[in-house]
Amino acid sequence: MTADSAPLQPWDTHNRRLHAHVAPGDWKNPVPAGRYNLVVIGGGTAGLVSAAGAAGLGAKVALIERHLLGGDCLNVGCVPSKALIRAARAAAEARHAGTFGVRLSGEITVDFPAVMERMRRLRADLSPHDSAARFRELGVDVFLGGGKFTGGDTVEVGGQTLRFSRAVIATGARASAPPITGLADVPYLTNETLFSLTTLPRRLLVVGAGPIGCEMAQTFARFGSEVTLVESAAGILPREDREAAGILRAALERDGVRLLCDGKDLAVAPAPGGGVRWTLAASARHYEETADQLLIAVGRAPNVEALGLDVAGVAFGKKGVEVNDRLQTTNSRIFACGDVCSRFQFTHAADFMARIVIQNALFFGRKRASALTIPWATYTSPEVAHVGLTPAEAEKQGVAIDTFTQPLSTVDRAMLDGEDEGFVRVHVRQGTDRIVGATIVATHAGDMIGEVSLAMTSGLGLGAIGAAIHPYPTQAEAIRKVGDLYNRTRLTPIVKRLFAKWLAWQRR
C-alpha cells in the first residue's frame, strides 16, 4: 500500500503510525509451517478473534490480510465514526447548555479539521491492539498479501503455499453502490472514504436512512453542514420499532437534517463548478439541487472475489459464503464467520461467530450461530438499541407476546438530565415473563441494552430484572421499572381479593 491509497488520507503522522501497525511496509512474511491447525483469511474482527483465540489455545495459526489489519471496524467503521459522533455530541451539548442555566458567550463553532485530526490520532492510538506485531507475539504467523485457495486444504499467499487442517474465511464486506442514475459519473463518499475528509462540506446529500446514514446525517448537521437525508422507504430505520424511529426522526429534524422519505427516481450528475447536481421526487414534490458532497450510506457486498472458492469447493452467492448453522461451508474443512456470511453485520456479532468457529473447527463442537442473542444499536442522539424479536417478527413467527413500555419521561434521572425523550420497551412471551425482544431509545441505549441481552442469554425473566436493585437515580432504572410493570400484572383481581380478605382478617 502506498501513501496515495485509500482510506489512509491525509498521509499525516497519525495515519503513518496507523499504517505502521496494521500494514507495515517492511513486513516480511514468515516461512510457512508444515501444516496449520487453522488458516484465517481476513484480518478484521472475525479473523483477528479467530486467530488470537485459536493461538491462545495452542493451535498453530496463520493469519492472512491483503489490506489493513483491523478491518472495517478500526479503519473505516466503528472507531472513526464514534469519534466523530462524540465530537458532534459535544457541539450539540454546548449549544443547548443554556437549558441548564449555563451561559456560553459567542457562537458555538466546530473546527472540523481538528475533529478529524483527533479521530485519526485516536484511531492510531487504538491500532496496536490489531497490529501485525502483536499477533506475531501471540504466536500467529501473519502473512500480508492476498490469499486464495489452491485446493481443498491449501492456500497460496505471496507465492507461498500454506497447508491446513481447518480454515476460516473472514474477509468481511464492503460498501456497494445502489442503482442510482448517473452515479458512475460523479464522485461520491462511502464509509470507506468519508473519514478521509479534511474540509467540512457546506451541503451534504446522504442516501440511505439506515444506521450509518442516520448517524452521519446528524453528525454532519451538528458540525454545521446543510444535510439532506434521502430514503426510498416511508421512514427511517426500517428494521426498528416505528415509535423509536419516529422519535429519532424528530431529533434529526431538530438538528437541522432535512428528511426526504419515499424518495423516487433519484438521479445525480456533475454540477457546473464542482459538486453533485441531484434530482428527486418525494412527497408529491420535485427537487433539483446541488450538494458539495454525496454520501452513499446504503448497500454492502461480501468480499468473495479472488479467493479461489470454486477451487476449494466452497459455495457462495450474492449474500456471501454459504454456511450451515455451525458456520461450516460446503467444504467440511473450511468455516466462515463475520460479514462475509452473516446478515448481522456488526463487530460484536463477528466476534461471537468467531468464537463458535474456534470451538466447532478445532474441537468438534456443535455450537450454533442461531443460538446467539445479538443486540445492536444506532449511535444517534438519542440512541436506538434493539435485541430479539420485534412485534412484526413475533407475529410472523406465530409468537404471541405481551409488551411492557416504560417512558423515560417518568424516570427521574432522565428528566434531571434533560434526556426524557425515549422509552424502554420489552416484549415477553404471552402469559410469561420470558423475554423475546426489546427496544430502548435513550441517550445511552447501546449501553443499556446489554442488561436485556444478558437476561435473554441467561434465561432470566422480566420478573428477575424487576427484582434486581438498580442504583437510584439512573436512566437504567427504567429497565427495572419495566420489570415492575410485569410484576403488577401478577396481581390479578382474584389475588387482590384474597389479599384484601387476608388483610381485613389481620385488622380484627
Kinemage of the C-alpha trace (Angstrom):
@kinemage 1
@onewidth
@group {chain A} dominant
@subgroup {mainchain}
@vectorlist {calphas} color= white
{ca met a 1} P 0.000 0.000 0.000
{ca thr a 2} L 1.228 3.484 -0.853
{ca ala a 3} L 0.668 6.844 0.734
{ca asp a 4} L -1.815 7.635 -2.034
{ca ser a 5} L -4.044 4.660 -1.258
{ca ala a 6} L -7.440 4.967 0.411
{ca pro a 7} L -8.549 5.025 3.126
{ca leu a 8} L -5.484 6.454 4.876
{ca gln a 9} L -5.750 10.049 3.805
{ca pro a 10} L -4.329 12.518 4.589
{ca trp a 11} L -0.901 10.917 4.871
{ca asp a 12} L -0.096 12.613 8.182
{ca thr a 13} L 1.716 11.475 11.319
{ca his a 14} L -1.337 9.658 12.703
{ca asn a 15} L -2.123 7.742 9.538
{ca arg a 16} L 1.533 6.848 9.112
{ca arg a 17} L 1.510 5.462 12.644
{ca leu a 18} L -1.699 3.527 11.950
{ca his a 19} L -0.225 2.130 8.739
{ca ala a 20} L 2.956 1.049 10.515
{ca his a 21} L 0.871 -1.085 12.861
{ca val a 22} L -1.762 -2.619 10.580
{ca ala a 23} L 0.115 -2.819 7.257
{ca pro a 24} L 3.838 -2.330 7.964
{ca gly a 25} L 5.733 -1.694 4.754
{ca asp a 26} L 8.824 -3.583 5.914
{ca trp a 27} L 6.918 -6.686 6.964
{ca lys a 28} L 8.407 -10.000 5.863
{ca asn a 29} L 6.086 -12.951 5.668
{ca pro a 30} L 7.297 -15.955 7.639
{ca val a 31} L 8.247 -19.320 6.186
{ca pro a 32} L 5.056 -21.404 6.288
{ca ala a 33} L 4.788 -24.175 8.842
{ca gly a 34} L 4.358 -27.726 7.598
{ca arg a 35} L 0.622 -27.773 8.376
{ca tyr a 36} L -1.553 -25.329 10.263
{ca asn a 37} L -4.376 -26.201 12.603
{ca leu a 38} L -6.128 -23.084 11.328
{ca val a 39} L -5.544 -20.695 8.441
{ca val a 40} L -7.559 -17.475 8.745
{ca ile a 41} L -8.200 -15.382 5.636
{ca gly a 42} L -9.125 -11.843 6.618
{ca gly a 43} L -7.826 -9.653 9.426
{ca gly a 44} L -10.961 -7.845 10.553
{ca thr a 45} L -12.745 -8.554 13.820
{ca ala a 46} L -13.864 -12.073 12.863
{ca gly a 47} L -10.414 -13.045 11.620
{ca leu a 48} L -8.497 -11.494 14.495
{ca val a 49} L -10.674 -13.140 17.131
{ca ser a 50} L -10.397 -16.483 15.335
{ca ala a 51} L -6.613 -16.225 15.111
{ca ala a 52} L -5.974 -14.944 18.640
{ca gly a 53} L -8.404 -17.372 20.251
{ca ala a 54} L -7.061 -20.414 18.426
{ca ala a 55} L -3.423 -19.478 19.075
{ca gly a 56} L -4.207 -18.924 22.747
{ca leu a 57} L -5.473 -22.491 22.941
{ca gly a 58} L -2.250 -23.844 21.499
{ca ala a 59} L -3.152 -24.136 17.817
{ca lys a 60} L -0.684 -23.385 15.027
{ca val a 61} L -2.353 -20.491 13.243
{ca ala a 62} L -1.730 -18.449 10.093
{ca leu a 63} L -3.466 -15.122 9.508
{ca ile a 64} L -3.693 -13.595 6.015
{ca glu a 65} L -4.660 -9.972 5.337
{ca arg a 66} L -4.470 -8.255 1.951
{ca his a 67} L -5.157 -4.682 3.075
{ca leu a 68} L -5.310 -3.310 6.644
{ca leu a 69} L -5.430 -5.415 9.792
{ca gly a 70} L -8.318 -4.340 11.986
{ca gly a 71} L -10.711 -4.388 9.060
{ca asp a 72} L -13.641 -2.018 8.753
{ca cys a 73} L -14.162 -1.562 12.493
{ca leu a 74} L -10.804 0.025 13.236
{ca asn a 75} L -10.104 1.734 9.944
{ca val a 76} L -13.375 2.872 8.371
{ca gly a 77} L -16.182 1.869 10.718
{ca cys a 78} L -16.910 1.790 14.430
{ca val a 79} L -13.794 3.575 15.646
{ca pro a 80} L -13.659 6.643 13.369
{ca ser a 81} L -17.436 7.070 13.230
{ca lys a 82} L -17.849 7.096 17.007
{ca ala a 83} L -15.029 9.621 17.351
{ca leu a 84} L -16.946 11.953 15.036
{ca ile a 85} L -20.253 11.262 16.747
{ca arg a 86} L -18.774 12.188 20.126
{ca ala a 87} L -17.411 15.465 18.774
{ca ala a 88} L -20.791 16.293 17.266
{ca arg a 89} L -22.499 15.492 20.556
{ca ala a 90} L -20.128 17.869 22.363
{ca ala a 91} L -21.109 20.635 19.945
{ca ala a 92} L -24.808 19.934 20.494
{ca glu a 93} L -24.372 19.908 24.275
{ca ala a 94} L -22.601 23.262 24.150
{ca arg a 95} L -25.387 24.769 22.026
{ca his a 96} L -28.026 23.568 24.482
{ca ala a 97} L -26.128 24.402 27.663
{ca gly a 98} L -28.471 27.336 28.258
{ca thr a 99} L -31.309 24.961 29.163
{ca phe a 100} L -29.274 24.035 32.239
{ca gly a 101} L -28.575 27.634 33.184
{ca val a 102} L -25.066 27.507 31.745
{ca arg a 103} L -24.332 30.566 29.607
{ca leu a 104} L -21.712 30.334 26.881
{ca ser a 105} L -20.798 33.583 25.171
{ca gly a 106} L -20.459 33.719 21.415
{ca glu a 107} L -21.421 31.325 18.653
{ca ile a 108} L -20.561 27.656 19.058
{ca thr a 109} L -18.494 26.597 16.068
{ca val a 110} L -16.793 23.350 15.091
{ca asp a 111} L -13.175 23.189 13.976
{ca phe a 112} L -13.682 20.347 11.505
{ca pro a 113} L -10.000 19.763 10.689
{ca ala a 114} L -9.320 19.461 14.425
{ca val a 115} L -12.201 16.991 14.809
{ca met a 116} L -10.806 14.829 12.027
{ca glu a 117} L -7.255 15.099 13.397
{ca arg a 118} L -8.489 13.892 16.795
{ca met a 119} L -10.217 10.955 15.118
{ca arg a 120} L -7.050 9.961 13.253
{ca arg a 121} L -4.978 10.260 16.432
{ca leu a 122} L -7.316 8.083 18.473
{ca arg a 123} L -7.582 5.534 15.682
{ca ala a 124} L -3.810 5.282 15.576
{ca asp a 125} L -3.703 5.022 19.385
{ca leu a 126} L -6.023 2.003 19.226
{ca ser a 127} L -4.259 0.285 16.328
{ca pro a 128} L -1.514 -1.576 18.280
{ca his a 129} L -4.191 -3.977 19.540
{ca asp a 130} L -4.808 -5.125 15.949
{ca ser a 131} L -1.218 -4.842 14.778
{ca ala a 132} L 0.826 -7.403 12.903
{ca ala a 133} L 3.500 -7.257 15.612
{ca arg a 134} L 1.013 -8.061 18.381
{ca phe a 135} L -0.333 -11.101 16.578
{ca arg a 136} L 3.163 -12.326 15.892
{ca glu a 137} L 3.809 -12.055 19.632
{ca leu a 138} L 0.680 -14.150 20.202
{ca gly a 139} L 2.271 -16.906 18.156
{ca val a 140} L 0.339 -16.305 14.932
{ca asp a 141} L 2.131 -16.462 11.575
{ca val a 142} L 1.000 -13.224 9.927
{ca phe a 143} L 1.059 -13.076 6.121
{ca leu a 144} L 0.347 -9.741 4.429
{ca gly a 145} L -0.973 -10.135 0.915
{ca gly a 146} L -3.896 -11.578 -0.994
{ca gly a 147} L -4.692 -15.166 -0.090
{ca lys a 148} L -6.550 -17.635 -2.303
{ca phe a 149} L -7.408 -21.289 -2.084
{ca thr a 150} L -5.475 -23.566 -4.417
{ca gly a 151} L -7.181 -26.725 -3.241
{ca gly a 152} L -9.432 -28.169 -0.581
{ca asp a 153} L -6.746 -27.823 2.086
{ca thr a 154} L -4.228 -25.336 0.701
{ca val a 155} L -3.980 -21.550 0.431
{ca glu a 156} L -1.479 -19.500 -1.536
{ca val a 157} L -0.240 -16.087 -0.416
{ca gly a 158} L 2.759 -14.178 -1.777
{ca gly a 159} L 3.938 -17.163 -3.787
{ca gln a 160} L 3.940 -19.459 -0.742
{ca thr a 161} L 1.605 -22.393 -0.088
{ca leu a 162} L 0.019 -22.908 3.311
{ca arg a 163} L -1.460 -26.310 4.169
{ca phe a 164} L -4.212 -26.505 6.748
{ca ser a 165} L -6.336 -28.886 8.728
{ca arg a 166} L -9.037 -26.234 9.022
{ca ala a 167} L -9.522 -22.776 7.539
{ca val a 168} L -11.865 -19.869 8.169
{ca ile a 169} L -12.991 -17.256 5.665
{ca ala a 170} L -13.359 -13.905 7.425
{ca thr a 171} L -12.949 -11.460 4.535
{ca gly a 172} L -15.873 -9.231 5.518
{ca ala a 173} L -17.878 -6.985 3.235
{ca arg a 174} L -17.504 -3.632 1.532
{ca ala a 175} L -19.663 -0.677 0.590
{ca ser a 176} L -21.533 -1.188 -2.667
{ca ala a 177} L -23.308 1.377 -4.802
{ca pro a 178} L -27.070 1.098 -5.372
{ca pro a 179} L -28.521 1.593 -8.882
{ca ile a 180} L -28.749 5.395 -8.965
{ca thr a 181} L -28.953 7.105 -12.324
{ca gly a 182} L -25.709 8.934 -13.079
{ca leu a 183} L -23.824 7.649 -10.021
{ca ala a 184} L -20.968 6.307 -12.133
{ca asp a 185} L -20.323 9.825 -13.429
{ca val a 186} L -19.899 11.623 -10.105
{ca pro a 187} L -17.516 11.323 -7.162
{ca tyr a 188} L -19.169 10.069 -4.013
{ca leu a 189} L -18.270 9.075 -0.477
{ca thr a 190} L -18.908 5.801 1.344
{ca asn a 191} L -17.982 4.789 4.880
{ca glu a 192} L -14.633 3.729 3.370
{ca thr a 193} L -13.749 7.257 2.210
{ca leu a 194} L -15.815 9.552 4.436
{ca phe a 195} L -13.186 9.603 7.167
{ca ser a 196} L -10.545 10.975 4.833
{ca leu a 197} L -12.332 14.336 4.589
{ca thr a 198} L -10.384 17.345 5.791
{ca thr a 199} L -12.904 20.054 4.821
{ca leu a 200} L -16.472 20.212 6.082
{ca pro a 201} L -18.912 20.058 3.152
{ca arg a 202} L -21.299 23.004 3.189
{ca arg a 203} L -24.052 20.904 1.606
{ca leu a 204} L -24.154 17.142 2.096
{ca leu a 205} L -26.573 14.715 0.471
{ca val a 206} L -26.869 11.390 2.305
{ca val a 207} L -28.549 8.466 0.554
{ca gly a 208} L -29.880 5.794 2.897
{ca ala a 209} L -31.585 6.228 6.273
{ca gly a 210} L -30.267 3.104 7.950
{ca pro a 211} L -27.908 3.302 10.927
{ca ile a 212} L -24.896 4.720 9.041
{ca gly a 213} L -26.981 7.250 7.151
{ca cys a 214} L -28.783 8.484 10.259
{ca glu a 215} L -25.611 8.640 12.354
{ca met a 216} L -23.618 10.599 9.806
{ca ala a 217} L -26.504 12.854 8.753
{ca gln a 218} L -26.993 14.004 12.346
{ca thr a 219} L -23.260 14.259 12.965
{ca phe a 220} L -22.535 16.478 9.969
{ca ala a 221} L -25.616 18.609 10.632
{ca arg a 222} L -24.275 19.246 14.118
{ca phe a 223} L -20.908 20.133 12.606
{ca gly a 224} L -22.658 22.787 10.518
{ca ser a 225} L -23.331 21.153 7.148
{ca glu a 226} L -26.660 21.592 5.380
{ca val a 227} L -27.700 17.936 5.305
{ca thr a 228} L -30.395 16.299 3.215
{ca leu a 229} L -31.139 12.648 4.000
{ca val a 230} L -32.876 10.683 1.257
{ca glu a 231} L -34.629 7.362 1.839
{ca ser a 232} L -36.771 5.371 -0.586
{ca ala a 233} L -38.895 3.878 2.226
{ca ala a 234} L -41.649 5.640 4.143
{ca gly a 235} L -39.455 6.305 7.172
{ca ile a 236} L -36.015 5.943 8.678
{ca leu a 237} L -34.511 2.838 10.316
{ca pro a 238} L -36.947 0.396 8.676
{ca arg a 239} L -35.811 -2.532 10.873
{ca glu a 240} L -36.644 -0.730 14.107
{ca asp a 241} L -39.732 -0.143 16.239
{ca arg a 242} L -41.822 2.502 14.458
{ca glu a 243} L -42.246 4.696 17.541
{ca ala a 244} L -38.498 4.532 18.137
{ca ala a 245} L -37.833 5.571 14.543
{ca gly a 246} L -40.324 8.410 14.920
{ca ile a 247} L -38.544 9.784 17.988
{ca leu a 248} L -35.216 9.710 16.160
{ca arg a 249} L -36.725 11.334 13.077
{ca ala a 250} L -37.910 14.281 15.182
{ca ala a 251} L -34.430 14.532 16.750
{ca leu a 252} L -32.740 14.580 13.343
{ca glu a 253} L -35.036 17.319 12.115
{ca arg a 254} L -34.380 19.401 15.240
{ca asp a 255} L -30.669 19.132 14.493
{ca gly a 256} L -31.277 20.532 11.018
{ca val a 257} L -31.400 17.375 8.900
{ca arg a 258} L -33.870 17.649 6.043
{ca leu a 259} L -35.523 14.263 5.570
{ca leu a 260} L -36.933 13.260 2.205
{ca cys a 261} L -38.563 9.869 2.636
{ca asp a 262} L -40.470 7.979 -0.047
{ca gly a 263} L -37.825 9.294 -2.437
{ca lys a 264} L -38.226 8.122 -6.025
{ca asp a 265} L -36.226 8.449 -9.229
{ca leu a 266} L -33.073 9.847 -7.634
{ca ala a 267} L -30.593 10.935 -10.283
{ca val a 268} L -27.211 12.615 -9.960
{ca ala a 269} L -24.871 14.397 -12.337
{ca pro a 270} L -21.733 16.546 -12.158
{ca ala a 271} L -22.584 20.118 -11.180
{ca pro a 272} L -21.017 23.052 -13.022
{ca gly a 273} L -18.170 24.336 -10.902
{ca gly a 274} L -17.958 21.151 -8.854
{ca gly a 275} L -20.179 19.139 -6.587
{ca val a 276} L -23.143 16.964 -7.466
{ca arg a 277} L -26.419 18.005 -9.048
{ca trp a 278} L -29.286 15.826 -7.833
{ca thr a 279} L -32.964 15.449 -8.646
{ca leu a 280} L -35.600 13.561 -6.705
{ca ala a 281} L -39.348 13.081 -6.431
{ca ala a 282} L -40.559 12.868 -2.837
{ca ser a 283} L -43.893 13.537 -1.109
{ca ala a 284} L -45.513 14.821 -4.311
{ca arg a 285} L -42.723 17.346 -4.855
{ca his a 286} L -39.821 17.546 -7.281
{ca tyr a 287} L -36.385 18.560 -6.027
{ca glu a 288} L -33.452 19.744 -8.107
{ca glu a 289} L -30.480 20.925 -6.059
{ca thr a 290} L -26.699 20.815 -5.696
{ca ala a 291} L -24.591 19.195 -2.995
{ca asp a 292} L -20.893 19.653 -2.353
{ca gln a 293} L -20.533 16.013 -1.287
{ca leu a 294} L -22.615 12.880 -1.766
{ca leu a 295} L -22.522 10.104 0.834
{ca ile a 296} L -23.857 6.706 -0.198
{ca ala a 297} L -24.849 5.009 3.066
{ca val a 298} L -26.728 2.002 1.735
{ca gly a 299} L -25.589 -1.286 0.269
{ca arg a 300} L -22.966 -3.862 1.252
{ca ala a 301} L -21.300 -6.589 -0.800
{ca pro a 302} L -19.457 -9.609 0.638
{ca asn a 303} L -15.773 -9.937 -0.234
{ca val a 304} L -15.776 -13.261 -2.062
{ca glu a 305} L -13.798 -12.359 -5.185
{ca ala a 306} L -10.327 -13.710 -5.976
{ca leu a 307} L -10.406 -16.198 -3.094
{ca gly a 308} L -10.439 -19.353 -5.187
{ca leu a 309} L -13.655 -20.506 -3.536
{ca asp a 310} L -14.630 -22.623 -6.525
{ca val a 311} L -11.305 -24.451 -6.365
{ca ala a 312} L -11.849 -25.153 -2.670
{ca gly a 313} L -15.396 -26.381 -3.187
{ca val a 314} L -16.920 -23.538 -1.191
{ca ala a 315} L -20.368 -22.404 -2.344
{ca phe a 316} L -21.147 -18.691 -2.346
{ca gly a 317} L -23.582 -16.198 -3.823
{ca lys a 318} L -24.627 -12.561 -3.751
{ca lys a 319} L -25.215 -12.749 0.000
{ca gly a 320} L -21.774 -14.204 0.639
{ca val a 321} L -20.318 -17.555 1.602
{ca glu a 322} L -22.920 -20.233 2.294
{ca val a 323} L -22.648 -21.759 5.765
{ca asn a 324} L -24.705 -24.083 7.937
{ca asp a 325} L -25.738 -23.297 11.494
{ca arg a 326} L -22.311 -24.397 12.726
{ca leu a 327} L -20.700 -21.882 10.315
{ca gln a 328} L -19.301 -24.680 8.172
{ca thr a 329} L -19.101 -24.167 4.403
{ca thr a 330} L -19.752 -26.775 1.726
{ca asn a 331} L -16.118 -27.836 2.253
{ca ser a 332} L -16.183 -29.508 5.665
{ca arg a 333} L -12.643 -28.303 6.398
{ca ile a 334} L -13.494 -24.648 5.827
{ca phe a 335} L -15.625 -22.378 8.000
{ca ala a 336} L -16.694 -18.741 7.648
{ca cys a 337} L -17.694 -16.011 10.060
{ca gly a 338} L -18.429 -12.298 10.137
{ca asp a 339} L -19.837 -10.052 7.433
{ca val a 340} L -18.851 -12.397 4.593
{ca cys a 341} L -21.587 -14.833 5.624
{ca ser a 342} L -23.864 -13.141 8.176
{ca arg a 343} L -26.923 -10.920 7.936
{ca phe a 344} L -25.865 -9.400 11.269
{ca gln a 345} L -23.060 -7.141 10.097
{ca phe a 346} L -21.858 -5.920 13.472
{ca thr a 347} L -18.438 -6.125 15.100
{ca his a 348} L -19.806 -7.886 18.169
{ca ala a 349} L -21.632 -10.432 16.008
{ca ala a 350} L -18.399 -11.177 14.131
{ca asp a 351} L -16.609 -11.585 17.469
{ca phe a 352} L -19.002 -14.204 18.786
{ca met a 353} L -19.303 -16.016 15.465
{ca ala a 354} L -15.512 -16.378 15.539
{ca arg a 355} L -15.760 -17.985 18.980
{ca ile a 356} L -18.173 -20.523 17.532
{ca val a 357} L -15.744 -21.272 14.704
{ca ile a 358} L -12.896 -21.938 17.130
{ca gln a 359} L -14.970 -24.466 19.057
{ca asn a 360} L -16.506 -26.168 16.050
{ca ala a 361} L -13.448 -26.215 13.781
{ca leu a 362} L -10.807 -27.238 16.286
{ca phe a 363} L -12.674 -29.177 18.970
{ca phe a 364} L -15.581 -30.871 17.160
{ca gly a 365} L -18.014 -28.518 18.842
{ca arg a 366} L -21.698 -28.292 17.986
{ca lys a 367} L -22.246 -24.617 18.710
{ca arg a 368} L -24.983 -22.996 16.610
{ca ala a 369} L -24.968 -19.456 15.261
{ca ser a 370} L -28.761 -19.342 15.517
{ca ala a 371} L -28.430 -19.657 19.297
{ca leu a 372} L -26.683 -16.289 19.567
{ca thr a 373} L -28.630 -13.401 21.067
{ca ile a 374} L -27.370 -10.418 19.083
{ca pro a 375} L -28.219 -6.848 20.124
{ca trp a 376} L -27.479 -3.816 18.012
{ca ala a 377} L -27.535 -0.050 18.377
{ca thr a 378} L -27.707 3.049 16.214
{ca tyr a 379} L -25.476 5.684 17.831
{ca thr a 380} L -27.502 8.782 17.139
{ca ser a 381} L -28.853 11.162 19.763
{ca pro a 382} L -30.896 9.585 21.195
{ca glu a 383} L -29.514 6.119 20.528
{ca val a 384} L -31.823 3.347 19.367
{ca ala a 385} L -30.937 -0.157 20.579
{ca his a 386} L -32.645 -3.451 19.895
{ca val a 387} L -32.378 -7.149 20.731
{ca gly a 388} L -34.511 -10.145 19.822
{ca leu a 389} L -37.868 -10.056 18.075
{ca thr a 390} L -39.888 -7.046 17.036
{ca pro a 391} L -43.705 -7.310 17.241
{ca ala a 392} L -43.822 -7.760 13.457
{ca glu a 393} L -41.297 -10.605 13.608
{ca ala a 394} L -43.119 -12.206 16.515
{ca glu a 395} L -46.388 -12.131 14.584
{ca lys a 396} L -44.699 -13.600 11.519
{ca gln a 397} L -43.277 -16.439 13.620
{ca gly a 398} L -46.568 -17.056 15.404
{ca val a 399} L -45.222 -15.957 18.798
{ca ala a 400} L -47.901 -14.325 20.954
{ca ile a 401} L -46.407 -11.555 23.090
{ca asp a 402} L -47.194 -9.110 25.858
{ca thr a 403} L -45.458 -5.743 25.693
{ca phe a 404} L -44.400 -3.514 28.569
{ca thr a 405} L -43.211 0.070 27.985
{ca gln a 406} L -41.577 2.463 30.431
{ca pro a 407} L -41.376 6.053 29.090
{ca leu a 408} L -38.256 7.956 30.087
{ca ser a 409} L -40.500 10.943 30.790
{ca thr a 410} L -41.340 9.299 34.129
{ca val a 411} L -37.791 8.263 35.010
{ca asp a 412} L -36.276 10.769 37.430
{ca arg a 413} L -32.687 10.702 36.169
{ca ala a 414} L -33.751 11.083 32.544
{ca met a 415} L -35.800 14.137 33.496
{ca leu a 416} L -32.926 15.642 35.504
{ca asp a 417} L -30.534 15.034 32.600
{ca gly a 418} L -32.922 16.683 30.144
{ca glu a 419} L -32.936 13.377 28.237
{ca asp a 420} L -36.504 12.223 28.840
{ca glu a 421} L -37.436 11.594 25.219
{ca gly a 422} L -37.450 7.841 24.740
{ca phe a 423} L -38.516 4.601 26.356
{ca val a 424} L -37.640 1.059 27.355
{ca arg a 425} L -39.947 -1.484 25.704
{ca val a 426} L -39.750 -5.203 26.436
{ca his a 427} L -41.702 -8.000 24.749
{ca val a 428} L -42.344 -11.252 26.626
{ca arg a 429} L -43.944 -14.489 25.553
{ca gln a 430} L -47.636 -14.093 26.311
{ca gly a 431} L -48.605 -15.147 29.813
{ca thr a 432} L -44.975 -15.483 30.954
{ca asp a 433} L -42.042 -13.253 31.827
{ca arg a 434} L -39.742 -14.852 29.216
{ca ile a 435} L -38.186 -12.014 27.238
{ca val a 436} L -38.272 -12.404 23.451
{ca gly a 437} L -37.236 -8.885 22.408
{ca ala a 438} L -36.697 -5.289 23.455
{ca thr a 439} L -36.150 -1.787 22.129
{ca ile a 440} L -34.561 1.071 24.048
{ca val a 441} L -34.489 4.704 22.971
{ca ala a 442} L -32.222 6.720 25.248
{ca thr a 443} L -29.039 8.756 25.234
{ca his a 444} L -27.012 5.643 26.110
{ca ala a 445} L -29.356 2.934 24.845
{ca gly a 446} L -26.413 0.969 23.457
{ca asp a 447} L -25.031 0.595 26.973
{ca met a 448} L -28.436 -0.229 28.464
{ca ile a 449} L -29.493 -2.954 26.023
{ca gly a 450} L -26.760 -5.246 27.349
{ca glu a 451} L -28.769 -5.917 30.507
{ca val a 452} L -31.700 -7.219 28.483
{ca ser a 453} L -29.365 -9.222 26.242
{ca leu a 454} L -27.814 -10.797 29.344
{ca ala a 455} L -31.248 -11.730 30.682
{ca met a 456} L -32.253 -13.328 27.381
{ca thr a 457} L -28.973 -15.232 27.049
{ca ser a 458} L -29.123 -16.500 30.632
{ca gly a 459} L -32.823 -17.320 30.655
{ca leu a 460} L -33.696 -14.677 33.236
{ca gly a 461} L -37.243 -13.415 33.057
{ca leu a 462} L -38.543 -9.875 33.222
{ca gly a 463} L -39.610 -10.546 36.780
{ca ala a 464} L -35.988 -11.211 37.722
{ca ile a 465} L -34.964 -7.856 36.269
{ca gly a 466} L -37.676 -6.204 38.347
{ca ala a 467} L -36.316 -7.927 41.466
{ca ala a 468} L -32.749 -6.703 40.878
{ca ile a 469} L -31.905 -3.500 42.757
{ca his a 470} L -30.683 -0.752 40.423
{ca pro a 471} L -28.938 2.386 41.687
{ca tyr a 472} L -31.108 5.469 42.010
{ca pro a 473} L -31.149 7.770 40.191
{ca thr a 474} L -30.027 6.265 36.883
{ca gln a 475} L -31.582 6.033 33.458
{ca ala a 476} L -31.001 2.261 33.560
{ca glu a 477} L -33.564 2.185 36.350
{ca ala a 478} L -36.104 2.348 33.512
{ca ile a 479} L -35.294 -1.290 32.747
{ca arg a 480} L -36.100 -2.272 36.323
{ca lys a 481} L -39.322 -0.296 36.127
{ca val a 482} L -40.379 -2.402 33.141
{ca gly a 483} L -39.924 -5.401 35.427
{ca asp a 484} L -42.233 -3.713 37.915
{ca leu a 485} L -44.839 -3.283 35.168
{ca tyr a 486} L -44.757 -7.025 34.554
{ca asn a 487} L -44.911 -7.884 38.254
{ca arg a 488} L -48.037 -5.755 38.660
{ca thr a 489} L -49.829 -7.946 36.130
{ca arg a 490} L -49.460 -10.843 38.558
{ca leu a 491} L -51.811 -9.027 40.942
{ca thr a 492} L -54.958 -10.371 39.289
{ca pro a 493} L -58.436 -9.435 40.586
{ca ile a 494} L -58.686 -12.831 42.297
{ca val a 495} L -55.317 -12.433 44.025
{ca lys a 496} L -56.201 -8.883 45.000
{ca arg a 497} L -59.493 -10.031 46.603
{ca leu a 498} L -57.673 -12.757 48.529
{ca phe a 499} L -55.108 -10.212 49.758
{ca ala a 500} L -57.918 -7.877 50.816
{ca lys a 501} L -59.606 -10.619 52.822
{ca trp a 502} L -56.339 -11.600 54.462
{ca leu a 503} L -55.513 -8.027 55.418
{ca ala a 504} L -59.031 -7.432 56.689
{ca trp a 505} L -58.720 -10.512 58.881
{ca gln a 506} L -55.450 -9.135 60.305
{ca arg a 507} L -57.242 -5.953 61.380
{ca arg a 508} L -59.718 -7.832 63.546
